[in-house]
Amino acid sequence: MLDEAMIDDIGTIRRQFTAHETLEGRIDQAFEAMKQIGFEALIYDYTPVPYDLDGAIMIPSLLKLRNISDDMHDYWFDRGYFRIDPVQKVALRSTAPFFWNYDTDADTLINRFISDDTAPVARYLYERDMSTGVTVPVHMPGGDYATVTGIRFGGNSEFERHALRYIADFNLLAHVFHETAYSLFDKKALSVGTVRLTERERECLRHSAEGFSAKEISRIIGRSVPTVVMHLNAAAKKLGARNRTQAVVRATHYRLLEDRPAD
């Protein structure tokens, strides 16, 4: 169980995280603290944009696991399980931490999202004994969000009572952890879905969004017109855009044009 003084003092929790200089170190610290309140595994994900242009849930830019098989990356990213995961559907609509259970007879918030379409997610979790847990949604002012999830293998009704008893502690822990973890993100390295623009492509698109022609952009950035056109065309191709205007619209939606220097 977390020390009462630690729960009462957010500064103490923050110092415990910032004592670690790397993102991985802070994730390890979060996992160690979670284990004190009964969790055995950690899932942490971050998504710069909640939905794509078609309204589907975006695949996260970051997925970090502790005490969970690495094959979850393959299932949640490459096979798209993240898009159909009922836990994520609840997290996008909620700011409060919640307990979940993939048993269709269980009365938890994810129940209304469980269907034949989500069966692959449930099957994956059941096969790995991860069918119950607690998730903390962390929604940020810019629209990006993260979830911090704690799991106990083979969780039962006793675990549910325990988890609900300490859900406020976990909520506080998760928010402070994300705050300190976010400060170490390499913002330039984070892609949105499968889109990863170079800094020069982003720069050219930003100027294009401001109404400048390729010739004008070439003067601004000190590169030839053909080079500017090359960058704009490359960005449009990555974004699946038909033209420069659509590329700007899509890049803006995905927040790829924001000036996000690495911290």
Beta strands, then each sheet from edge to edge (+ up, - down):
strand 1: 41-47
strand 2: 62-66
strand 3: 98-101
strand 4: 132-139
strand 5: 145-151
sheet 1: 2+ 1- 5+ 4- 3+
end
